């Protein structure tokens, strides 16, 4: 399982200034050593977000994580969707904020990511 952790410096230290952010991508489980461990100094860093990898790559080959704001096309190509990736009822879904085109989905506004193609990350 891969996670993305975004940290923000609580204070100046070395060449890092208070408010600077650092993004770490870490595999939580390593086949060679078991559980991976990354110690965080909570006196120096504030955890801004902790997001799980969905197993899906964007059109530009970037990993898509839970909470990313994305643009996605329907499999049929007749609609575009904008929203945040969420984990809902056992799968990663797009929580739709905006939609362009024609698309009927009768399960609400959270559509599983496997119903899309051409996923593009807009922001994390």
C-alpha positions in Angstrom: 0.0 0.0 0.0 1.4 3.4 -1.1 0.6 6.6 0.7 1.3 10.3 0.1 2.1 12.4 3.2 2.2 16.2 3.0 4.1 17.9 5.8 4.4 21.5 6.7 7.3 23.0 8.8 6.2 24.4 12.1 9.4 26.4 12.5 12.6 27.5 10.7 15.4 24.9 10.8 18.5 24.6 8.5 17.5 25.9 5.0 13.8 25.0 5.7 11.5 27.9 6.5 8.3 27.8 8.7 5.4 27.1 6.4 7.5 25.2 3.7 5.9 22.0 2.6 7.3 18.6 1.8 5.6 15.7 0.0 6.6 12.1 0.7 5.5 9.1 -1.2 6.0 6.0 0.9 5.2 2.3 0.6 3.6 1.3 3.9 4.5 -2.4 3.3 7.9 -3.5 2.0 8.2 -7.1 0.7 11.8 -7.3 2.0 11.5 -5.8 5.5 7.8 -5.9 6.3 6.1 -2.7 7.5 8.0 0.4 6.4 8.6 3.0 9.1 9.1 6.7 8.5 9.6 8.7 11.8 8.1 12.2 11.8 9.3 14.8 14.3 6.0 16.3 15.4 7.8 19.2 17.1 9.1 20.3 13.6 6.5 19.1 11.2 2.7 19.3 11.0 0.9 16.5 9.0 -1.2 18.4 6.4 -2.6 15.3 4.7 -2.2 11.5 4.5 -3.7 9.9 1.4 -3.8 6.4 0.0 -2.8 5.5 -3.5 -5.9 4.4 -5.6 -3.9 2.0 -7.8 -4.8 4.2 -10.8 -2.5 6.4 -12.9 -3.5 9.6 -14.6 -3.1 10.2 -18.4 0.3 11.7 -17.7 1.4 8.7 -15.7 1.1 10.3 -12.2 -0.3 8.3 -9.2 -3.9 9.2 -8.3 -4.4 9.4 -4.5 -7.5 9.7 -2.3 -8.5 13.4 -2.0 -7.0 14.5 -5.4 -9.1 16.9 -7.4 -9.4 15.3 -10.8 -11.0 15.6 -14.2 -12.3 12.4 -15.7 -14.0 11.2 -18.9 -16.8 8.6 -19.0 -15.9 5.3 -20.7 -18.3 6.3 -23.5 -16.5 9.6 -23.9 -19.8 11.6 -23.8 -19.2 13.4 -20.5 -16.5 15.0 -18.4 -16.5 15.1 -14.6 -14.7 17.2 -12.0 -14.4 16.3 -8.3 -12.5 14.8 -5.5 -11.4 11.2 -5.1 -13.0 9.6 -2.0 -13.1 6.1 -0.6 -16.7 5.1 -0.3 -18.4 1.7 0.2 -15.2 -0.3 -0.4 -13.8 1.4 -3.5 -12.3 4.7 -4.7 -14.9 7.0 -6.2 -15.2 10.4 -7.8 -17.3 12.7 -5.6 -18.7 14.8 -8.4 -18.6 18.6 -8.1 -19.2 19.5 -11.7 -20.3 17.6 -14.8 -20.3 18.5 -18.6 -22.3 16.4 -21.1 -24.8 13.6 -20.8 -24.4 10.8 -18.3 -26.9 8.8 -16.2 -25.8 7.1 -13.0 -28.5 6.2 -10.6 -26.4 5.6 -7.5 -25.9 9.3 -6.4 -23.0 11.6 -7.1 -20.2 9.2 -6.1 -19.1 7.1 -9.1 -16.5 4.3 -8.8 -13.2 5.3 -10.6 -13.3 2.2 -12.7 -16.2 3.9 -14.6 -13.8 6.5 -16.1 -11.0 6.8 -18.6 -8.5 9.7 -19.2 -8.2 10.7 -15.5 -6.2 14.0 -15.2 -5.0 15.3 -11.8 -5.9 19.0 -11.4 -4.7 19.5 -7.8 -3.7 17.6 -4.7 
